[in-house]
Each structure stands twice: as C-alpha cells, then as structure tokens.
C-alpha cells in the first residue's frame, strides 16, 4: 500500500491537495464500501459526517457517492457534525458503521477519514486492518460512479439528516442541565472554529462564546485544546468573571478546561475529577481504563476505591474496545479524550465539559477548589508535553538513543522502564515518555512529576539527549 495512505492512531490523515485528494478519498471510500458490505447491519446502511475543515463537506459527499453507488444506503449529515454525533447516530440507528471526514486536532492543512464501528466508537484495530486489506486491492483503481449524488438522493439511497438535534436531545437525557442552570454558572466556550460551533448553546446559556463560527483555516491556530492554543479563553475567563472555560478541538471529541483563575485544567485532572464524582457522589461502579501517557494519579485513585485499572497503548480505539467488552466506568487518554459509561464508547468534548459543570453545581465548589482538593488527597501531579517536529532522519536518531536504554535523566536515575507504546522511563516521583506520533510527523515527549518546575526540568533534559 502506498505510504501516502496509511491508517494511524485514529484513521487516515493527509495534507489536503497533496495526498488527501478526491481521487484517494474515493479509493478509501471504495475499500470502505467492500468492508461495510460484509457487515450484518449493512441493510441499514452507513452514517457519514464531516467537520469544519476546507472541503470536508465535499469529501464527505464523494464518500457518500462511492458507497451508495455500491448499493449501500447512506445517511449524511446536513451540516457540520462532530465525531461524537456520527458515533451516536451509528449506534442509535443500528448502522453497519460510520465515517467522519476530519483530521481532528491536526492543523488546517490536514484532513482525514475516521472509521466508526456499529457500537458507536472508533473502529477496533482488526476492523481497520480489514479495510486496509480491501484498500490494497483497489489502491491503483480509477473510481468511477455510475450515478451522481443528486440522482442517488432522488432515489432515496442517500438521505441528509440533522445530526445536531439528535445529539442535543440525547445529551439532555444524560446531563443534569436543570442543576447546571440553577447554579447560575458563568460558562465560557471556545469552539476553536471546530465542529462544536453552535452546539453548546443549545444545551446551556453560556456567558461567553469564542471562535464559535465557521473558519476552515481555524484562524491560523492549531485546533487542539492545549494552553498554547487557548490563551484568549484563559484570559477572557478572568476578564469576564466566568466560572469555567471549556474548549473543544476540531471535531469536538477532545476537551480542555480553564478554572475561574485562568488556569488550564488538563485531561488528567478532568479524568480524576470525573472519577471522584462518579464513585463518591453518584456511587457508580465499574472498571477504569487509561492510555499509556495518562497520570499516575489515576492509579492511586483506583487503588483507594478498589477499582480494576486497565492500561492500553495510545489511541482511543484501544480504550473503546475495553468499553465495548467490559463494564468500564470511565476511560481516558492524555490528549483530552474521555469516554463515560452510559453515553458512548467514544470521546465527547461537549458532554465532558458539561459534566464538569454538573460536578461544580452538585458539589457547590469552584473548579480550582475541586482541583486543589484532588491534589491534597492524592498528592501533587503536574504534567506537560512537548511536540518536536523532526525530519525522518532526526526522528530515527532520537528514538534509537532511547531504544538503547537511558540510565538517567539529568540528575535523576531511571528506576524502571515500560514499553507498552513508546519508551516510558520512571524516576522518583515522576516519569517521561518518548513516542513517535501516529498522526503527525513528530516525536512527542511527555513528563509527569510532583512539581511544574520538575516537569520542565525533565522535559529539558530529555529533549537534549
């Protein structure tokens, strides 16, 4: 299979007009059609959605055209839709699967093709492998359609549907919105020009909306809810006296939060806050799952609560599998993706953001107070990540250094290492992880320690080895 079409951590992603072209999308769609046709629910068809990127709608329509020309019924979103919307519709309508045209949190020059399982979450690795086998058969094919999309729509094989209203109605049944409203929380929401635009205000009345409109270049910013990309939200929360800031990424499946003081609340802390709320307040039971780069605070919490903890390779598809096979209370990854029992085996930024609001309302505490409470009970845990864009040669050199084994990170001796996904080196009261990205040409360096200064020190040392 040509290197320019490769399914990574979460689908196939490529640079628009370079490798992510209509011709290549048609080939991947053809392979997806042959894959879906073997599914037991194929009579119900396939769901297709798309994000707010350049040409996403047109790429989605091309995908719909290819699938429907192979006799597959298609329900396509009538507007920009988030990844969790597609997963929800796939599950609710008992479809054979779903497709989302999105590159998630990647920069604007990228687009992508995500595959969804009938259970309403990322396709399991073996499902993606089956699609890739089909792709090998058609990779050099010139894909031609007998009928146009308009003709297929007239015949009813392709139908457009309002995904947003279905999603909003579903969340109303799963969140305590009256409690949130009665608490009079001042909520700021940053859609980052992504697929969450226009959605949160259908559920609550936010005080402040940022980047909540269509801009396929994301205003020149990177649509990932990390501190360096949401500085305006962090300052506006303080300036406008908001209680919480919520940011979602390009396809609105990831979330980041800001407390009333303008401090970023990362996914590790969101994970811990949700887990504490579910166990202590809601009295929910179940197991817990986390990806390899998630904070050790979750290990401590599971030990206290007597909960079984699973740790997986990075990529929500691994967590999704556990959520479909076991009684998982909550599953989360470091990059802002969290899935919760009773919703979907899928990340959902808006749902998780509003769950944080529910916790604040139920416990009558500010977000900073909730975080401080966690740190006092389980000890200080600070985290950061550096993404280094390197040439392939530089990337191989760096990975080779760590593959040989590292005995110390600066003045800190390495006490043990793990290689579930990348190379994770533990030091006293901390760890670092070195891993090549599965979606972008870069190496990620992750670090956790008992102080922010120590995290910076570890990252500085490890990026200079």
Number of C-alpha atoms within 10 A of each C-alpha: 13 8 7 14 19 15 22 15 18 22 24 23 27 22 16 18 11 11 17 21 15 17 16 19 23 25 26 24 25 25 23 24 24 17 20 24 18 10 14 11 16 18 14 17 25 31 31 28 32 31 29 29 29 18 16 23 22 13 26 26 20 20 29 29 28 28 27 24 21 14 15 23 22 25 27 27 25 16 17 22 30 33 32 27 25 28 31 25 26 27 20 13 16 19 26 25 31 32 28 31 32 31 29 31 23 20 19 23 16 21 27 26 26 23 23 29 21 24 24 26 30 31 25 17 15 9 16 22 13 15 21 21 14 19 22 15 12 16 19 12 14 11 16 12 15 10 12 13 20 11 13 19 15 10 10 13 20 26 17 15 16 14 21 22 13 14 19 16 12 14 17 14 9 12 17 17 19 12 16 21 16 9 15 12 21 19 22 26 27 26 30 31 28 32 29 31 26 16 19 21 14 13 16 15 15 17 16 18 19 17 18 19 17 18 16 18 17 21 13 10 14 19 27 26 29 23 17 11 15 25 13 13 27 25 16 18 26 18 12 14 15 21 23 29 32 30 29 32 28 31 34 33 26 29 28 26 31 27 22 24 18 23 18 22 21 21 25 25 24 22 26 19 19 18 23 18 18 19 15 11 12 10 9 12 15 15 19 25 24 27 22 22 29 24 25 18 20 20 17 13 18 16 12 10 13 10 16 13 17 16 19 18 18 24 21 28 22 21 31 27 17 19 25 14 8 12 13 24 20 24 29 28 27 23 23 25 24 28 28 22 18 10 15 19 28 28 29 26 28 26 25 27 22 21 21 22 28 22 23 22 21 15 12 12 12 19 24 20 14 17 17 13 13 19 15 9 9 14 13 15 20 22 24 17 20 15 16 15 14 13 12 10 8 13 17 13 12 19 16 11 11 19 13 8 12 15 14 15 20 14 10 14 14 20 12 12 17 12 14 14 17 21 20 23 24 22 20 12 13 22 24 25 24 25 22 20 18 18 19 17 15 18 23 18 25 23 28 27 25 15 15 16 11 17 23 19 16 25 21 15 15 21 15 8 11
